[in-house]
Each structure stands twice: as C-alpha cells, then as structure tokens.
Amino acid sequence: MEYAARSVGAALGCTLALASLLAAPGCQTTRAAQIYEHTSPSSEEHYCAWYGEAKAGVLYFGQAPFWSTAREGGGDAPLADLERPGPQWIGRFELASREFLPPLDVTQEGAHSGVWDVLPHPNGRIYFTTFYEMAGSVDPMTGEVVHYPELGSGLNELALGPEDAIVVTRYGGYGGPGSDPEASGSVVLFSPDGLLLAEYPLHAPSGYSLAPKTVAWDEASGRYWLSTDLVRRDPTAHPAPSDHPAIVLDASGTEVARIGGVELHFARFDPLARDGWGVAAFTADGQLRLVEIGPGEPRWQLAPGAGELLDPNFPARLDFVQDIAFGPEREVIVTRWSGRVHVIDSAGGRRDLQLPREPADGLYYSAALSGDDVCATYCADVSVVCAQLP
C-alpha cells in the first residue's frame, strides 16, 4: 500500500472580519482533520513533505530528509543530508480526490540531497531546487527530467520572474565544489530552458554574510522583494541593525531598500493578476502582520503597525510563516510552521484554522484550497493534512 489516511485530533478556527483581527472568545469551532501519508522514497533516511504549490487541482511538493538528518547530525547538522545517497522525488497530491498521484522521480546520478522547493510554471513544467546539488525541471505528463548544472548549487526558493523567467534565491555557497560557505548569497534569474540570464549578488556589512531566503517579483513596479538571514561570521564585527533585513532590488539588481526593525517572512505577488497586487507577512514588536505591497516606498509598506494584525503575540522562536499562496477567488492563504493557517477572502473576511501537530515536532510548509477545505504539506512524514474551514 503506497499511502494511508487517518483522522487525527481536531482543527480549530474562527471567522473574523479583517477590521477586527484579534481573537474573540467563543469564535472557535472544531473540524475533523485527516492526515494522508505516502510511502517514503528511502528506507535509509526519514523524508518529509516540504515546500509545495498547487496547480490545476494538484498540490506538488518537494520531499527531503533535511530536518531529520539535521537533528541527528550534531555539530555539522546542515550538511548531514549529504552523508548518504538518496532519491529525489516530487510528491503529487490530488486535492479533489484526496489521493496521492505517483511521485515524479527527478533523481540525478549520485544524488544525496532531497528536493527542496517546486514551482509549477505556465509552460506546464515543474521546476525544482535541491540546494546542495543541481536544480532542474520535469514534465509531469511525460516524466522527462532536465537538470541545469550551469546554475550551480545553493539554490533555494523559486518564484515566477519577469516575462515568465524563473527567479530563485542562492542562499550561499554551500555544497558546491570549491564554494565559499561564508560568501553572501544572490538572486538568480534563468530562462524556462535553464539558461542563466542574470545573477544579482547581495552585499553584507563587514564580518557578515547575507543569505536570501524567499523572493517575490513585482511585475508592475519591476522589483524583487527578499527575505534574508544576516549571518555573523566574525565575532568581533559590529552589531548589525537587523538580523533579518528585508531587501528590495530593482529589475537590474540594484538595491532599492534595506528595511530593518521588521522581519519579512514571506512575500507573494499574484502571478495571474500581473497588476502589482501582492501581500507580505512580517513580524514587528512581537506581532504577526499581513500587508499589501507594491509600487511606492517599500519602507513604509513594511513598518511596525502597518497592514492587518494576524497574531498579537507571535511566538517568534517557535513559529514562522513558511508560505503564502492564492486561492481560485484571490483568497490569500498564509501557512505557519505551527499549522496555523489564515485564509483571507477578497472581501476582507478571514477564517483561521489550526491543523493538528502529530507528531509535535512536525512543521507545516504550504497550503492550498480545495472548496472549503485546506490541504497542507506536513514535514513530519511524507504527509498532507486536510481539514474543513469553519
């Protein structure tokens, strides 16, 4: 049996107007949740479901053993995934039928790293990163796989870029032969055929490296929005203004803004609208907020108190907004590690859902809507958890 389903716990939620986003007593209802578990691609390593994105009713997601090997790896935890060879699979979950489709096998010869992020492209192909090894793409209809060695390693999170090119963050030099693990990262733009079009290096203060995580491309204003980690390499370096500055670049890769005092978790522009409509989730002063972003001065868009309040007491060390997606009616779907999912409709109404965490150390990554249901990838096993919105 390749996969199994089981009911677990309950999901909690409430319906609130966007104008009053503080949790109100008595607004919660219970909804049964269902966990769907697929066979792991390896008997040697503990793979789980990672970054995902839905297209045409299918939730695609990477499968990787990074977290389990990191927890077991001790002092060299980030590189523990490279100790054993392993397959590279992209999972597929059909939302309407609640069934796993056969995974897409994109394994390159001698592969060790799992699949990290995935991007369903308008051309029909699914693009993917493996971070330590090569990125590539696969045709889900034929299974044809193409790898892009010329793009190098360290590639992390993907997004649609200008004119249907693909933009991806290079978190750093990790994993590549002769690479410098202390080098700052960059933003990489490549064509649908895998040709490198441009690379925009980021600049860090002396004694630090700047590593970009997520990237979002604003078609209307011609800007890239980046969330980052600023990593201190020299213990004697002067303290930096922010450990996670938000970076905004123009279309040529020139830095437009570097925003401290807030932590940008995730930004996303609607790829269908192409009108500059985007949203960003960020924390400031212990609060999680959601704000519309686009043309204009970036610094006032990501400012303490801006936007709408999602959580007045955000547990920063235990939680993170891992993904923002859009639903078929332009709903905004915000997924947190903790399994807390916020769904905001186009009229401003909000519904919250708490997905179960069994086991408790699992992390949620990406959610999609299927009618009134939410289905999210759960990095505990190769799992997708579905529950009905209140």
N, C-alpha and C positions, 0 to 999 in steps of 0.2 A: 504494500500500500504506500503510495508516494506521499499522501498527505492525509491529515485528520483534522477534525473540527471538534471543539469542546466549548461549552458555556462556562464562563467564569465570572464570579462576582457581579458587580453592577456598575453601570456608568451613571454619573451624576451630572445634572445640567440645570440650566435655568434660562429663561427668556427675558431679556432686558432691552429697553430702548437704548440706543447709543448715547443719548443725552444723560442717562443715569447708569453708569457702568460699575458702580460699587456693588458688591454682592449684597443682596437683600435677603433677610431672614424669611424662610418659608418658600423660596423660589425654586427649590430643588425637587426634581423628580427622579425616580430610578428607572433605568432601562437595562435590560439584559444585554450583555456583550458576548461576542463569540470570537474565540481565537482559532485561527486556521494555521496549521503548522505543516510545513513542507519538509521533505527529507533533505538533510544537509548534503552539500556536494562532496564532503570529505568525512572520512571516519577518523582522520588524524587530527583535525582541527575543528574547533567549535565555531561554525559560521553563523552569522545572523543577518537579518534583513536591514538594509541601510537606506541611504538616500533614494528617494523614489519620485516618480512623476507619472501622472495619468494622461493617457491619450486614447481617444476612441473607445472608452469603456474598459481599458486595460491599465492597471497600475504596474508600471515597470520599476524595478528596484535592484540596486547592487547587492551582492552578497559577499561578505568579507568576515574573516576571523580577527580583525584588528583588535577589538576590545578585549576579547577573551585572551589572546596571546599577550596583549599589553599588560593585563592584570597578572599574568603568570611570569612575565619577563623580568621582573625586578628592576635593576638599575638601567638596563638597556631596553626598557619597555617599548618605546616607539618602534624599534627595529625588530621586535620579537616575531612579527608576522613573516619575516624573511628567513627564519630558521628552517622552515620546512617548505617543500614544494606543495602547491595546491591548485585546484582548478579555479577558473574564473567564470562565474555564471551570472547572468542577469535574470532575476526572477520575474514572473508574469502572473498577475492575479486578475481574473476577470470579475469586474465589480458586480455586474447584474446577476450572474450565476453563483457568485461566491466560490469560484473554483480556480485552482492554480492551473495555468497552461504549462506545457513543457518549457523549462528554462532555456534561455539562449546561451549556448556554450561559446564563449569568446576566448578560450584559453590559448595563450601563446606558448610556444615551446619553452620549457624550463621555467614556467611561471611560478612565483611564490606569493605575490600579493593578490588579495581578492579585488573584486570590483567595488569602487567607491561610488561616484556619482553617475547618474544616467540622464540623458537629455533626448526625449523623442523630438525629432526635427520635422519641420514641414515637408521635407523631401521623403519622409517615410522611414528613414534610418534611425537607429538608436545609437547615440554617441555615448561613450563611457570613458571614465578615467580609472586607473589603478594606483595612482600616486607613485609608488616606488618603481613601476615599470611602465610599459607603453600604454598610451591612450589609443582609442580606435572607434570603429563603428560597426554595426551589424544590421543586415536587412532582416527584419523579423519574419518576412514571408518566405525567404529562401534559406536563411541561416548563413548567408555569405558574410564573412568577417574580414575587415581590413584594419591593420594596425598602422600607427603613424609614428615610427621611431624618430623621425626628424623633429618631432615636437619636444622630445626629451622627457625627463622624469619630473616628479614633484607636482604634477598637475592634479588639482583638487576638485573644485566645484565649477559646474558648467552653466551657461545661460546662452540664450539667443543674442547675437550681436547685430551690428549694422548689416543690412541687406542680406539677411539670413546666414551670415557668417556665424561662427561659434566663438564665444569668448569664455576663457577659463582662467582661474587663478593658479599661479605657480607659487605654492606656499613657501618653497625654499629650494635649496639644492639637494635635499635629502634623497638618497637612494641611487643616484646616478654615478657611474664610474668617474672618479676624479672630481666629483662635485664638492662644493664648499657648503657644509651644513650651516655655516654662520652667515651665508650671504642673504641679503634681503630678497624677497620674492618679487613677482612681476605679474602683469596681466598679459595674457597671450591671446591673440586673435588668429584664428585659422579658418580656412575655407571648408565648405562641405566635403571637398575631396581630400582634406587633411593637409593642405599646403599652409605653411606658416606665412601669415600676412603681415603681422606686426607683433612686437613684444615691447611692453612699456615697463621698465624697471621702476621699483619704488625706492624711496630714499629714507634712511633711518638716521636718527641722531648718532653721534659718535658713541661707540660701545654697545650699540643695539643692532638688531636686525628687525625688519618689518615684514611680516608674513600675512598676505591677504587670504581671507577665507572665502566668503561669498562675493559674487559680483552680480550687478544688475545693470543692464544697458537701457538708457532712456532715449528712445528714438527721436522724440520731439526736440529735446534740448541738446542731443549729442553728447551725453555724459555717461560715465561709468561710476557707479556707487559701489564702494568696497567696505566690507567689514574686515578688521585686521587684528592680529596679535603683535604687540611690540615686545620683543624678547630681549632682555638684558643679557649681553654676552660678556661684558666687562663689569665685574662687581664694583669697580671704582668709578664707573660712569655716573654722571649727574642724574638725579631722578628725572624721569620724563614726565611731561604734563599729563599724559594719559597712557594707560597700558593697552588700550584698545581704540585708537583713534579711527574715526570714520574718514575715509579718503574719497574725494570726488575728483575724477580726471575728466578732461575734455576729450573729444574724439581723436586728438592727436597724441593723447597720453600725458599731456601737461597737467600738473596738479592744480585744481581749481580751489579746493578747500581741504583742510585737515581739521576735523572737529573733535575736540576733547570735551570732557565733562559729561559725556554720554557714552554708552556702549551700543553701537549698532549691532543687532543680532542678525537681521535678515532684511533685505530689500528686494522688491519684485515689481516689474512692470508688466502689464497685461500684454502678451505678445500678439493678441488678436486685435486689440484696440489701436495700437500704434499712434496714440494721441498724447503720449506723455503722462498717462494716468498710471501712477504707481503708489505703492504703500511700503512702509518700513516699520519694523518692530524694533524698539530700542528701550534700554533702561537708563534711568537717571534718578538720583535721590531715592533709590530703593523701589522705584515704581516701574512697571512694565507698561509701555505706551505704544499705540499704533497711530501713525500719522500718514497723511497723503504727501507724496513728494513729487517733484517735477521741476519745471523751469522756475527760476528765481534763485535767491540767495540760499545756498544749502545750509548755512549756519543757523538761520532762524527756523529752518524746517526740522532739524534735529536739535531741539533745545529743551531743557527741563521745562515741563509743563505743557509742551506742545502736543497737539493731537488728542486722542481719546485714551482714557485710562482703562487698561485691561486688568491690571493687578496692582493694588496699592501696597502690597507687601511681598514683593517678588523675592524668592529665596535664591539669590544670585549664585551661591556655591553649589546648589543642588539642581538647578533648572536652567534651561536655555531654550530660546526659540530657534528650532532647528530648520523650520521650513515655513514658507508662505506660498500658497497655491491659490488658483482662481477656479471657481465653480462655473457651471454652464450658464448661470444667470448673473455672472460677475460677482458672485459671492467671494469673500476673502476668507481663506481657511488658514489659520495660524496654528501650527503644531509645536508643542513644547516637549522637551525630553520627558517630563513628568507624566505625559499622557493627557495633559490639559489641552483641549482643542477649543479655539474660539472661532465661531463662524458668524461673519457679519454680512448681511444681505445688502442689496443695492439701495434699499430704502433706509438703511441705518439700523435695523434691528439686529440684535445679537443673541446667539444661542451658545452656551458653554457646555462642554461635555468633559467628564473625567473618565478616561479609559482605564481599565484595570492594569495594575503592575504586578503580574505574577509570572516570573519571579520579580522581586522588588528592585533588583539591580539592573533590570532591563531599561532601555532607552527608546522612546518613540522618535521617529525621524520625519516621515512625510505622510500626510493625509490627503484623501480625495473624497469628493461627494458622489454618492450614488442614490439619487432620490433624496429621501430624508435620512439616509444612513451616512455615517462617516466610516471609512476604512483606512487604517494607518499601518505603516510598516513598524514592526516592533523588534528592536535589536535585543532579543533575548535568545530566541532560536530564529530559524527562517520562518518568521511569523507575520501574519497580517491580522489585525484585530478590527472587528466591525461592531458598531453599535448604532442604535437609532438616536437621532437628535430629539430633544424634548420639544 
